[in-house]
């Protein structure tokens, strides 16, 4: 995955926060990606745990 950060001023395209700070923007993007990953894992956890409790061997092997 690659993302592009703006580090120049452009009067036609304003920054959401009204400033140009590519380092802060990179931190924001990385935090949002980590939160999206966490949300995705949380959605998968409960169904896999239920399958593991029923004796389905396939989900149990994923937990190890």
MDTraj code that builds the backbone (N, CA, C; nanometers):
import mdtraj as md
import numpy as np

residues = "UNK UNK UNK UNK UNK UNK UNK UNK UNK UNK UNK UNK UNK UNK UNK UNK UNK UNK UNK UNK UNK UNK UNK UNK UNK UNK UNK UNK UNK UNK UNK UNK UNK UNK UNK UNK UNK UNK UNK UNK UNK UNK UNK UNK UNK UNK UNK UNK UNK UNK UNK UNK UNK UNK UNK UNK UNK UNK UNK UNK UNK UNK UNK UNK".split()
xyz = np.array([
    [0.0853, -0.1162, 0.0000],
    [0.0000, 0.0000, 0.0000],
    [0.0900, 0.1226, 0.0000],
    [0.0497, 0.2214, -0.0737],
    [0.1227, 0.3480, -0.0767],
    [0.0230, 0.4621, -0.0630],
    [0.0655, 0.5679, 0.0008],
    [-0.0183, 0.6863, 0.0073],
    [0.0680, 0.8086, -0.0199],
    [0.0052, 0.9098, -0.0731],
    [0.0746, 1.0327, -0.1115],
    [0.0289, 1.1442, -0.0186],
    [0.1248, 1.2179, 0.0348],
    [0.0945, 1.3286, 0.1245],
    [0.1345, 1.4599, 0.0578],
    [0.0506, 1.5570, 0.0725],
    [0.0806, 1.6871, 0.0122],
    [0.1725, 1.7660, 0.1038],
    [0.2760, 1.8246, 0.0444],
    [0.3659, 1.9109, 0.1220],
    [0.3892, 2.0423, 0.0474],
    [0.2854, 2.0932, -0.0172],
    [0.2906, 2.2211, -0.0868],
    [0.1555, 2.2898, -0.0708],
    [0.1556, 2.4187, -0.0878],
    [0.0313, 2.4951, -0.0777],
    [-0.0367, 2.5023, -0.2138],
    [-0.1682, 2.4978, -0.2107],
    [-0.2471, 2.5076, -0.3328],
    [-0.3768, 2.5799, -0.2965],
    [-0.3960, 2.6964, -0.3536],
    [-0.5137, 2.7762, -0.3168],
    [-0.6447, 2.7118, -0.3626],
    [-0.6399, 2.6245, -0.4609],
    [-0.7606, 2.5588, -0.5098],
    [-0.8036, 2.4415, -0.4218],
    [-0.7090, 2.3813, -0.3501],
    [-0.7391, 2.2650, -0.2667],
    [-0.6904, 2.2920, -0.1252],
    [-0.7835, 2.3172, -0.0391],
    [-0.7487, 2.3485, 0.0989],
    [-0.7380, 2.2210, 0.1816],
    [-0.6491, 2.2260, 0.2782],
    [-0.6331, 2.1150, 0.3717],
    [-0.7467, 2.1195, 0.4725],
    [-0.7884, 2.0044, 0.5187],
    [-0.9006, 1.9952, 0.6135],
    [-0.8732, 2.0756, 0.7396],
    [-0.7498, 2.0725, 0.7866],
    [-0.7145, 2.1435, 0.9100],
    [-0.6582, 2.2828, 0.8828],
    [-0.6530, 2.3251, 0.7576],
    [-0.6090, 2.4594, 0.7247],
    [-0.4584, 2.4802, 0.7292],
    [-0.3816, 2.3730, 0.7313],
    [-0.2353, 2.3851, 0.7359],
    [-0.1730, 2.2726, 0.6552],
    [-0.0472, 2.2900, 0.6196],
    [0.0269, 2.1871, 0.5478],
    [0.1291, 2.1280, 0.6443],
    [0.1085, 2.0018, 0.6822],
    [0.1990, 1.9327, 0.7734],
    [0.2001, 1.7841, 0.7361],
    [0.2870, 1.7471, 0.6406],
    [0.2860, 1.6086, 0.5936],
    [0.3194, 1.5063, 0.7022],
    [0.4005, 1.5405, 0.7999],
    [0.4322, 1.4460, 0.9068],
    [0.3089, 1.4167, 0.9927],
    [0.2343, 1.5203, 1.0251],
    [0.1105, 1.5004, 1.1015],
    [0.0086, 1.4232, 1.0174],
    [0.0029, 1.4529, 0.8876],
    [-0.0880, 1.3801, 0.7989],
    [-0.0507, 1.2322, 0.7924],
    [0.0793, 1.2012, 0.7869],
    [0.1249, 1.0622, 0.7840],
    [0.0830, 0.9904, 0.9126],
    [0.0973, 1.0568, 1.0261],
    [0.0544, 0.9977, 1.1533],
    [-0.0960, 0.9688, 1.1521],
    [-0.1731, 1.0618, 1.0989],
    [-0.3181, 1.0445, 1.0926],
    [-0.3548, 0.9261, 1.0036],
    [-0.2924, 0.9181, 0.8875],
    [-0.3213, 0.8085, 0.7943],
    [-0.2842, 0.6747, 0.8573],
    [-0.1671, 0.6662, 0.9182],
    [-0.1230, 0.5414, 0.9792],
    [-0.2136, 0.5001, 1.0958],
    [-0.2574, 0.5964, 1.1745],
    [-0.3496, 0.5666, 1.2848],
    [-0.4825, 0.5152, 1.2318],
    [-0.5345, 0.5785, 1.1275],
    [-0.6609, 0.5347, 1.0698],
    [-0.6487, 0.3944, 1.0106],
    [-0.5356, 0.3629, 0.9498],
    [-0.5149, 0.2290, 0.8951],
    [-0.5078, 0.1245, 1.0065],
    [-0.4399, 0.1570, 1.1152],
    [-0.4311, 0.0642, 1.2282],
    [-0.5692, 0.0406, 1.2899],
    [-0.6481, 0.1461, 1.3043],
    [-0.7832, 0.1315, 1.3600],
    [-0.8719, 0.0481, 1.2681],
    [-0.8572, 0.0652, 1.1372],
    [-0.9348, -0.0148, 1.0425],
    [-0.8945, -0.1612, 1.0509],
    [-0.7645, -0.1885, 1.0665],
    [-0.7180, -0.3265, 1.0830],
    [-0.7755, -0.3875, 1.2105],
    [-0.7725, -0.3133, 1.3186],
    [-0.8251, -0.3616, 1.4459],
    [-0.9743, -0.3918, 1.4352],
    [-1.0475, -0.3041, 1.3708],
    [-1.1918, -0.3246, 1.3533],
    [-1.2183, -0.4509, 1.2716],
    [-1.1397, -0.4724, 1.1690],
    [-1.1546, -0.5912, 1.0856],
    [-1.1282, -0.7187, 1.1661],
    [-1.0242, -0.7169, 1.2470],
    [-0.9935, -0.8333, 1.3304],
    [-1.1008, -0.8589, 1.4343],
    [-1.1550, -0.7532, 1.4919],
    [-1.2603, -0.7696, 1.5928],
    [-1.3861, -0.8309, 1.5322],
    [-1.4174, -0.7950, 1.4078],
    [-1.5344, -0.8526, 1.3418],
    [-1.5152, -1.0019, 1.3157],
    [-1.3933, -1.0453, 1.2919],
    [-1.3655, -1.1861, 1.2631],
    [-1.3539, -1.2716, 1.3890],
    [-1.3205, -1.2101, 1.5018],
    [-1.2914, -1.2851, 1.6235],
    [-1.4114, -1.3645, 1.6752],
    [-1.5252, -1.3017, 1.6927],
    [-1.6414, -1.3698, 1.7521],
    [-1.6896, -1.4886, 1.6687],
    [-1.7060, -1.4749, 1.5359],
    [-1.7474, -1.5925, 1.4584],
    [-1.6461, -1.7072, 1.4665],
    [-1.5196, -1.6757, 1.4661],
    [-1.4187, -1.7813, 1.4760],
    [-1.4208, -1.8467, 1.6140],
    [-1.4403, -1.7687, 1.7177],
    [-1.4462, -1.8245, 1.8530],
    [-1.5671, -1.9179, 1.8670],
    [-1.6801, -1.8806, 1.8096],
    [-1.7987, -1.9659, 1.8158],
    [-1.7750, -2.0975, 1.7428],
    [-1.7117, -2.0912, 1.6270],
    [-1.6823, -2.2136, 1.5525],
    [-1.5847, -2.3017, 1.6300],
    [-1.4888, -2.2408, 1.6960],
    [-1.3905, -2.3174, 1.7723],
    [-1.4574, -2.3887, 1.8889],
    [-1.5568, -2.3275, 1.9512],
    [-1.6259, -2.3874, 2.0650],
    [-1.7153, -2.5039, 2.0226],
    [-1.7586, -2.5045, 1.8983],
    [-1.8460, -2.6126, 1.8511],
    [-1.7675, -2.7355, 1.8088],
    [-1.6356, -2.7263, 1.8102],
    [-1.5538, -2.8418, 1.7741],
    [-1.5031, -2.8377, 1.6321],
    [-1.5300, -2.7333, 1.5598],
    [-1.4796, -2.7189, 1.4234],
    [-1.3279, -2.7011, 1.4301],
    [-1.2520, -2.7939, 1.3751],
    [-1.1062, -2.7923, 1.3883],
    [-1.0404, -2.6826, 1.3055],
    [-1.1009, -2.6428, 1.1957],
    [-1.0384, -2.5434, 1.1078],
    [-1.0154, -2.4104, 1.1796],
    [-1.1127, -2.3506, 1.2486],
    [-1.0880, -2.2240, 1.3193],
    [-0.9887, -2.2371, 1.4334],
    [-0.9855, -2.3522, 1.5022],
    [-0.8921, -2.3685, 1.6143],
    [-0.7486, -2.3587, 1.5670],
    [-0.7189, -2.4106, 1.4493],
    [-0.5820, -2.4066, 1.3996],
    [-0.5382, -2.2632, 1.3728],
    [-0.6319, -2.1735, 1.3481],
    [-0.5968, -2.0324, 1.3247],
    [-0.5549, -1.9617, 1.4532],
    [-0.5998, -2.0092, 1.5689],
    [-0.5689, -1.9437, 1.6960],
    [-0.4289, -1.9762, 1.7444],
    [-0.3673, -2.0794, 1.6938],
    [-0.2368, -2.1212, 1.7423],
    [-0.1252, -2.0499, 1.6752],
])
top = md.Topology()
chain = top.add_chain()
for i, resn in enumerate(residues, 1):
    res = top.add_residue(resn, chain, resSeq=i)
    for name in ("N", "CA", "C"):
        top.add_atom(name, md.element.get_by_symbol(name[0]), res)
traj = md.Trajectory(xyz[None], top)
